[in-house]
Amino acid sequence: MTNLVFAYAWVLPWVGGVTALAGMYVLWFKRKIRYRYALAHVIKQQGSAVTLPIRHILFALRLGALITLALLIGRPQWLDTQRDLCIKGVDIVLTIDVSGSMELFDDLKDRTQRIEAAKREALSFIAKRTNDPIGIVLFASQALSKVPLTLDKTLLLNTVKELELGDIDANDTLLFTGLATSINRLRTSTAKSKIIVMLTDGVPSENDPIDADTVIGLAREFGIKIYTLGVGRANMAYTYDQFGRVAQIPSNVDAAMLKKIATETGGYYYRVHTPAELKSAYETIDKLEQTDIKTTLFQQYHEAFTWFAWFALLCVIAELLLRMFLWKGLV
């Protein structure tokens, strides 16, 4: 249901009062010159006299235009009354490995680098989660909370688009520190569901000051599910040598550790060998994490200026046409 409201309703009593006083003055107090004609009674007896209150009709049209223009000062708006909506109640942190090995690719038919495939699917995932706060954490030789939980999808999308290897030192893979940083972003969240989607293509570095059990304990304490994505072919991947030729290079993922973190926190582990499988994994997570919360949308405004302006214009045109053609010389 749609109602008419005024953004500056406080001005309406003043505008209405002045307009009403002006109308009363013109109708009841202002004296109009009257002319008497000798044959007026004859014309009246023949029925040729105009009996309509012409003066009042024309004044009503003018007054209608003035009142409408006065109401525009109050900024009229159409307000859609409250309606129930279902939104998603999920807080999400995307935790992305930006170590040096993410420049490798795994499919000779699709030579998309791992980091580019990760960026592409993260962009698609963010675009789908229109009502969910999302944060971004990067990790390599250190962990960086790039974007806190936010509903600003433009900021999130631009951040992912501009992400490049080398934004932080890419020589190590402090995976557990990255997860701990992500948990810290979610620990004060009051959302019905809190998840981390962690993507990595390597083995955690030995110099990581945090271990898997600590991460699992923290996630359980704060009710956070962790989805882990192990990216890359088993044992080897591809890169380009100094001559631009494709070369094989050793590659490995600690699948057992990633599966343990996911399983013990209520999430899932996905082994991803190609960009196509990465797309499928993100789509599966998107479908799994759909928590509906019923909420109410109270305000949705649409400007009503055009309707009022047209009405005022029609009143002015109607008065002019009646004066110039139908009742010409009578007023």
Secondary structure, DSSP 8 states (H G I E B T S, - for coil): -EEEEETTGGGHHHHHHHHHHHHHIIIIIS-------TTHHHHHHTT-S--S-HHHHHHHHHHHHHHHHHHHTT-EEEEE--EEEEEE-EEEEEEEE-SGGGG-B--SSS---HHHHHHHHHHHHHHH-TTS-EEEEEESSSEEEEEEEES-HHHHHHHHHT--TTSS--S---HHHHHHHHHHHHTT---SEEEEEEEESS---TT-SS-HHHHHHHHHHTTEEEEEEEES-SEEEEEE-TTS-EEEEEE---HHHHHHHHHHTT--EEEE-SHHHHHHHHHHHHHH---EEEEEE---EEE-HHHHHHHHHHHHHHHHHIIIIISTTT-
